[in-house]
Amino acid sequence: MVREAQPGDAIWASLVELPEEERRGRMTETYGELASLAEPDRKARMLAMARAEYALSDERLRTFTLSRLRVWLSLPAETARIMAATYDAAMAQMPARAAMRHVELVQTLARTFSSGDEAKLRQLVPSVFGGVARESQPAAAVAQPQPPRRKGFWPFRRS
């Protein structure tokens, strides 16, 4: 059952209205507070925050997500890992429509990060970019190994 957004959730989503630097500062503070919560409380709050995020319009959600991912990159490693894992768990509980928006969004955002930042984000949450490989990678690096061809019984199937 999907619960309605609470006032604190609306405050989280309203950060999108702030200038980028101030938005990131407030996000950093919020993640610091979340890191100090017990896991069940942190997960419940993160789910509420994710619901508020995905109630935003597509353009606002894009802006918000870019800020969130950049904040994760600036957090101490352990805090970033906890936040990313908690967010990933929250997204697993989101309705299918929000999950699809998430996948589409992060796939387009993958191109906005440097290869170093992208690698850090992939370390935090391997699924962060939905399995999209960097465009600069050679095709062989992302190609799946092919099974060996079987030789057929008939002569025309031999290769």
Secondary structure as UniProt FT lines:
FT   HELIX           7..14
FT   HELIX           15..17
FT   HELIX           20..35
FT   HELIX           39..53
FT   TURN            54..55
FT   HELIX           58..74
FT   HELIX           77..92
FT   HELIX           96..109
FT   HELIX           110..112
FT   HELIX           115..124
FT   TURN            126..131
FT   TURN            135..136
FT   HELIX           139..142
FT   HELIX           155..157
//
